[in-house]
Amino acid sequence: MNTQLLAVSGIIVLVIVMVDVAWTTLTTQGSGPITRLITIAVDSASAKAHAVFGRRAVLVTAGPIAIVAVGSVWVLSLWSGWLLIFSAFPYGVIEAQSGQTANLADRIYFVGFSGYGGFQAGRRVHAPFNGAGGV
C-alpha cells in the first residue's frame, strides 16, 4: 500500500482523536464530534431497550456504558493511528538483534504496549528504526 497514504491517514486519525479528546475534556463547549456520536448512539440504544423492557436500570447504565465506549474508542483510535504511521514504512519497526522488519502482529504489539520505546515480546526486542543504520 502507498506509504504516504498510510502515514497521512494515521496523522489524520491522531489529529481527529486528539481534537475530540481536548474538546471533550478541556473546553466548556460540550462533547467533541466523536464523543457526541457515541453518546447519541448509546442514548438511542438505551431508550429503545427501555421501551422494550420497561426497566429503569437500562437507562441508569447508559452513562457508564457511554464513558467506557468513549474511552475505548479514543484508545483504539490512537492505537490505530500510530499503527498506520509505523506501518507506512517497511522499516518503521525492526527486530533489534536481527534488523529484520517487524510483521503486523509485532507492530500492533509495539504500538500498543511500548510507549514507542523498546519492549520485550518473548525473546525478541523491537524498536523504531532510526534511519541511520541502527536502532
For each residue, the residues with C-beta under 8 A, 3 or more apart:
1: 5 6
2: 5 6
3: 6 7 88 89
4: 7 8 88
5: 1 2 8 9
6: 1 2 3 9 10 84 85 87 88
7: 3 4 10 11 84 85 88 89
8: 4 5 11 12
9: 5 6 12 13 84
10: 6 7 13 14 80 81 82 83 84 85 87 88
11: 7 8 14 15 81 85
12: 8 9 15 16 81
13: 9 10 16 17 77 80 81 84
14: 10 11 17 18 78 81 82 85
15: 11 12 18 19
16: 12 13 19 20 34 77
17: 13 14 20 21 34 74 77 78 81
18: 14 15 21 22
19: 15 16 22 23 32
20: 16 17 23 24 32 33 34 35 74
21: 17 18 24 25 32 74
22: 18 19 25 26 27 32
23: 19 20 26 27 29 31 32 33 35
24: 20 21 27 31 32 35 70
25: 21 22
26: 22 23
27: 22 23 24 30
28:
29: 23
30: 27 36
31: 23 24 35 36 39
32: 19 20 21 22 23 24 35 36
33: 20 23 36 37
34: 16 17 20 37 38 70 73 74 77
35: 20 23 24 31 32 38 39 70
36: 30 31 32 33 39 40
37: 33 34 40 41
38: 34 35 41 42 66 69 70 73
39: 31 35 36 42 43 66 70
40: 36 37 43 44
41: 37 38 44 45
42: 38 39 45 46 62 65 66 69
43: 39 40 46 47 62 66
44: 40 41 47 48
45: 41 42 48 49
46: 42 43 49 50 58 59 61 62 65
47: 43 44 50 51 59
48: 44 45 51 52
49: 45 46 52 53 58
50: 46 47 53 54 55 56 58 59
51: 47 48 54
52: 48 49
53: 49 50 58
54: 50 51
55: 50 58
56: 50 59 60
57: 60 61
58: 46 49 50 53 55 61 62
59: 46 47 50 56 62
60: 56 57 63
61: 46 57 58 64 65
62: 42 43 46 58 59 65 66
63: 60 66 67
64: 61 67 68
65: 42 46 61 62 68 69
66: 38 39 42 43 62 63 69 70
67: 63 64 70 71
68: 64 65 71 72
69: 38 42 65 66 72 73
70: 24 34 35 38 39 66 67 73 74
71: 67 68 74 75
72: 68 69 75 76
73: 34 38 69 70 76 77
74: 17 20 21 34 70 71 77 78
75: 71 72 78 79
76: 72 73 79 80
77: 13 16 17 34 73 74 80 81
78: 14 17 74 75 81 82
79: 75 76 82 83 108 111 112
80: 10 13 76 77 83 84
81: 10 11 12 13 14 17 77 78 84 85
82: 10 14 78 79 85 86 111 116
83: 10 79 80 86 87 107 108 111
84: 6 7 9 10 13 80 81 87 88
85: 6 7 10 11 14 81 82 88 92
86: 82 83 89 92 93 107 110 111 128
87: 6 10 83 84 92 104 107
88: 3 4 6 7 10 84 85 92
89: 3 7 86 92 129
90: 101
91: 94 101 129 131
92: 85 86 87 88 89 102 107 128 129
93: 86 101 102 106 107 110 126 127 128 129
94: 91 99 100 101 102 126 127 128 129 135
95: 98 99 100 101 102 106 124 125 126
96: 99 118 124 125 126 127 135
97: 124 125
98: 95
99: 94 95 96
100: 94 95
101: 90 91 93 94 95
102: 92 93 94 95 106 107 110 126
103: 106 107
104: 87 107 108
105: 108 109
106: 93 95 102 103 109 110 121 124 126
107: 83 86 87 92 93 102 103 104 110 111
108: 79 83 104 105 111 112
109: 105 106 112 113 114 119 121 126
110: 86 93 102 106 107 113 114 116 119 121 126
111: 79 82 83 86 107 108 114 116
112: 79 108 109
113: 109 110 119
114: 109 110 111 117 118 119 126
115:
116: 82 110 111 128
117: 114 127
118: 96 114 125 126 127 135
119: 109 110 113 114 125 126
120: 123 124 125
121: 106 109 110 124 125 126
122:
123: 120
124: 95 96 97 106 120 121
125: 95 96 97 118 119 120 121
126: 93 94 95 96 102 106 109 110 114 118 119 121
127: 93 94 96 117 118 135
128: 86 92 93 94 116 135
129: 89 91 92 93 94 135
130: 134 135
131: 91
132:
133:
134: 130
135: 94 96 118 127 128 129 130
